[in-house]
Amino acid sequence: MSLIAVLIPLLFMGDIVGRLFREFAVTLAVTILVSAGVSLTLTPMMCAKLLKHRKEGEKGRFYDVTEGYYNRVIAFLRPHGEIRVEASDGNLARDLRNFGSHAASLRDCAQGFFPVQDTGVILGISEAPDSISFDAMAQHQQELGR
């Protein structure tokens, strides 16, 4: 859903560029939804169908080669994981120290919606049909200014 939410601004763009990006955003959003549907429904079903559990004697050469590699990786990583679990008090202290330093640095940051160098200028953009003449648009802008 977050991938689709990123595409929402493209749906609301105006003009010819907006129309082009709108088609792109809709196509991408539909593709993401279809991919999510396949991932949540068909993939588990295909795995259940294709990945059968085999007895120890029925496993092939590829399994024998890769299983040794996986066992070595697990044997290497296991002590490191146990150290992290045993040192959880140290992790908590480090995390609290980091949180405190971030909170202290946030106090020094400028806060507010407008930057200090704000000049007080308000910028507005108006849109009109493509068929409008220059004189009509100039009059339209004068009315907006008033």
JOLIN-V781532 format. One record per helix or strand of 3 or more residues. SS is the DSSP state (~ for helix, > for strand). FROM is the first residue (numbers start at 1). LEN is the number of residues. If there is no record, write none. Layout:
ss->SS from->FROM len->LEN
ss->SS from->FROM len->LEN
This chain:
ss->~ from->2 len->5
ss->~ from->8 len->4
ss->~ from->15 len->36
ss->~ from->56 len->3
ss->~ from->61 len->26
ss->~ from->88 len->21
ss->~ from->134 len->12
